[in-house]
Amino acid sequence: MKLSRERVGQAIGVAGTAAGLFVFIANPSFPTPDKLAIFLFFFMMIFKQAFFVLKRLLPFVAILLVYDSFRGIADNLNTHVNYTFMIGADRFLFGDLPTATLQNWLWDGRVQWFDIALYLPYMLHFVLPVGMAIVIWENRRKHYWNYVTAFSIVSFAAFFTFLLFPAAPPWLAVENGYIEDIRRISSDVWFSLGISDFPSVYNQISPNPVAAMPSLHAAWAILLYIFVLKLYGRRWGLLALSYPLVITFVVVYQGEHYVIDALAGIIYALGAYFSAPYLVRFIERKIAPLLHRHHYAKAHAKKQMSSKQKTAKSL
C-alpha cells in the first residue's frame, strides 16, 4: 500500500511537471515566485520530496510575495516621483547616460539575437534565488536561514526606499520628456518571444513602475554571487560572477535601470549580506526559549496522557 501511494504521488508529480512545461511552452510567461513554487512542488513529488517545498521553500516564496505586495502599494503611498536625480548621477559619473550610449552602439530598431540572449538571464531573476535556496538546503543547510534572511533584508530595505524615494526608470523618464529617446528594449524582446502575463498572484500584487532605485535585479544577483563564492569556493564564484555582470549590463542597456540604480542595489546587497547573520542570531535567541517551552509542554502532556492510559488499563 505504501509503495502504491508513492508511485501514485510520483505519477502525479510527472503529470504536474509535464503540464507546467506544456503551459509555459504554449503560453510563455515570466517565471514568478508563486508559479515556481507550484512547479517545484510537482517536480519534487517525482523524487518524493514535495514536503520539502512546503516546509522550507514556501516560507521563502511567501516572503518574496509579501515584499512584492508591499512594493505594489508603495507608489500609491508616495506619488512624488523622482526623475532627475538618477539622470544627474549617471551624467556626473559617465558624462552621458550609459543607456543612451549602449543603445546607440547596439540597438538598430529591431530585436537582434543578442537582445534575446541577454534577456534570458533577466528572466532568471526569481528562478536562480529559489533554485539556490534548494541547493543550500540540500548541502549547506546551516547557511540556509542566513541566505533567506539576506534576501528578505535587501527586499524590504528596497521597499522602504521605494516608499520614501519613488524613482522612475529610464523608459518612464522618456515618456515624460526628461531625457532623449531611449527604447525600452526589454518590452520589444518580451513581445518578440511571445511572453505574456499568465495569471498569477505575483502579477496581481506586484506592479510598481517607479521602483527603480535600488535595482533589485542587481542586488539579488550580487547576493547570489556572494553566497556561491562563500559556500562553494572561487571556481564556482568566478562562474557566478558572470550573472551580476550580465544582469547589470542588461538592465542598463535595455532601458530598465540607470547605472546608479545598479550601484545602489550592490550596496544594499552587501549591507544585507553582512547584517543577515546578526538578525538570524537575534531571532534564534528570542525564538529558541519559546520553542523549548513548547516542546517541553508537549512532551509533558504526552507523558501525562500515557500515565492516565496506563492507570485506566490497570483499573
N, C-alpha and C positions, 0 to 999 in steps of 0.2 A: 504493500500500500504506500509506504514511504517513497519507494523508488518510482512508483507510478505518479505520485504527486510531483516529484522532482522533474520527471520527464514532461509532464503537462506544463509545469512552470517554465521549463526551458523552451518548449514549443511555443508558448505564449510570448516569451522573450524574442524568439526568432521572428514570429509573425509581427510583433510590435516594431521591432527594429527594421524589418523589411518595409513595413507600411510607412514608417517615418522617413526612410530613404526615398521611397517612391514619391511621397508628398513633396519632399524637398526638391527632387529632380523635376517633377512635373510642374511645381509651382515654387520656384526658388524664393527664399526669404532670408532675412538677416537672422543668424543663429543667436537668439536672445536667451537669457538665463532660464526662463520657465520652459522654453522648448527644449533646451539642452537637458534639463533635469528629467523631463518626460522621456526623451530619447535614451538617456543613460540608464534610467530605471529599467526599461525593456532590454537594453543591451546587457546590463549586468545580470538580468534574470537568466540569460544564457549560461552564465558562469556561476549561478546560484549565489549571487552577491547583491541582489536587489535591495536587501535591507540595509546594506552599506550606504546606498544612495539616500535612503530615508533617514538613517541615523546620523550620518556625518556630512553628506553633501547638501542636503536640503537646508540646514541652517545657514550655510554659506550662500546658497542661492537666495534664500529668504532675505538675508542681509542686503544683497545686491538689489533685490526688488524693493525693499523698504527704502534704501537710499534713492533709487530711481523714482519712487513715488514722491519723495521729498523734492527731488530735483525738478520734477514735473510741475510743482506748485510754486517754486522759487520765483519764477518770472511774474507770477500774479501778485506776490507779496511786495515786490520792489520793481516798479516799472521804469525807473530811471536808468536806462541802458547806456553804457559807455561805449562809444565808437572810436574815440580819438586816442586814448592812452596807448593801446596796443600798436596803433599805426605809428605814433610818435616814437615808441620804444624801438620798434623794428627799424625805422628810418635812422634813429640815433645809432643803433648798433651796426647797421649794414649800409647806410647811405641811401638805400632804396628798399622797397618791400621785396623780400626774398620770394614771396609767392608770385609777384608780377615778373620777377627776373626768371624764375624757373619756368613759368608758363610761356614766356617769350622764347625761351630756348627749346622747349619740348612740345608745347601744345600747338597744333596746326588747325584746330577747329573740328577735328573728329577724333573719336576714340581709337587709339593705337593699341597694339598688342601689349606694350609695356604698361599702358594705363591699367589694363585688366590685371596684368601680373602684379602691379603694385597694390591694386585694390584688394587682392585676395588676402594678404596678411592683415589688412584693415578689418576684414570680416572675422578675423580670429580674436577680436577684442574680448569676447566672452569665452570663447572656446578654450584658449590656452590657459587662462587663470583657473577655470574649472577643471580642466584636464590635469593641470599641475597639482591642484588640490588632491586629486585622486592618487597621483604618483607619490606625493609626500606622505599621505596617509598610509600607503602601502609599504614604503620602505624607509621613511624618515619621520615616523609617527610623532616623536616628541617635539618636532618643529611645526606640526600641523596648525595648532592654535595661534602660534606666532604669525604664521602665514595668513590665516583667515583674519586675524586681528589687524595686521598691517594693511590689508586691502580695505577693511572696514574703516580704519582711521583715515586713510587717504580719501576714501569716497565721501565720508561725512564732513571731513575738513573742506573738501571741494564744494559740497552742498552749501555750507555756511558762506563760502566765498561767493558762490553764485547768488546767494541771497543778499549779501551786502554789496556785491560789485557785479551786477549783471553785465556781461561783456559780449559784444556782438562779434561773430566770426567774420572773416574777410568777405564771404559771399553776401552776407547781410549788409555789410558796410557799402558794398557796391550798389545794392538795391536801393539804398537810401542816399546815394550820391556823395559818400565821404571819400572814396578812393576811385582810382581809374578802373577800367573794365577788367575784372578778374572773373574767370569762369569757375563755377562750382563743378569741377571735372568729376568729382565723385558721383554726382547725380547722373551725368552722362554715362559713366561706366555702369551705374546701377541699372539704368534703363536698357543699356545695350546687352546686359546679362539677363534681362527679363526678370529681375528680382522684384518681388512685391512684398507688401507688409502683410504677411499671413497672420490672421488674427491671433493675438497673444495678450497675456496680462501686461507684459512689458510695453507693448505698443499703445496700450490704453493709458498707462500711468506716467510714461517717461518723457513725452515731448517737451523740450525747452530749447528754443533756438538761440537763447542768449546765455548759454552755459559753456563759454569758450575758454574762460580763464579760471583755473588752470586746465590744460589739456589732460583729461583722464586717459586718453589713448597713450600719451607719452608716459604718464605716471604709472599706469598698470604695467606697461611694457618694461619700464625700468625696474619696478618691483620684481617682476618675473625674472629678469636677468640677474638681479642681486641674489635672489633665493637659489637660482640654479648655480651660480658661482659659489655661493657659500656651502651648499649642500652636496654638490656633485663635482666640484673642482674646476680648475682652469680650462681644461679641454672642453667640457660641456658649456662652461661660462663663455668661452670665446664664441662658440656656436650661437648661444643665446643672445649675445651682444648684437648680432645682426638684426634681431627683431626690433628693439627700440630704435636702432639707426634707420631701418626701413620705415617704421611707423612714423617717426618724426619727419622724414623726407616726404612721405605720402600726405600727411595731414597738412603740411605747408604747401606742397606743390598743387594738391587738388582743391585748395581753397577752403579747407575746414578750420584751419588754425593759423595764427601768426607764430613766428618763432618764439616770441616772448611767452606765449601760452604754453608751448612745449617746455621751455626752461622753467617756468613756474611749476609745471607738472613734475619735473625731475626733482625740484626742491621739496615739493610736497611728499614725493615718494621716499626720499631719503629721511625726511622727518618721521614718516610713518614707520619705516623700517626700524629705526633706532628707538622709537618710543613703544613699539608693539610689545617687546618682552617685559617692559615695566608694567604696562597695563595688564598683561596676562598674569603676571605675578600678583598684582594687586587684586584682581578678580579671584584668583585662586585662594588668596588669604581670606577673602571675605566669604567665598562660597564653600570652601573646604570644611569649616566647622559646621555649617548648616547641613551639608551632605553627611558628615559624620554623625550628627544628631539624628538625621532622618534614618540612616542605616541602623543605628543603634536602636531607635524606637521600633523600627520594622522587625529587627531580629528579636527584640524583647517581646513584642506582640506575638510573634510566631512561636516563641518559646512558651509563652503563657497558654496559647491555644493548644499546643501539643500537650502541655501538662493537664489541661482540662479534659482533653480527649482521653488521656490515659486514666484519669480519675473516673471518668464516666464509664470506661470499659471495666474497670475494677469493681464498680458498683453493679 
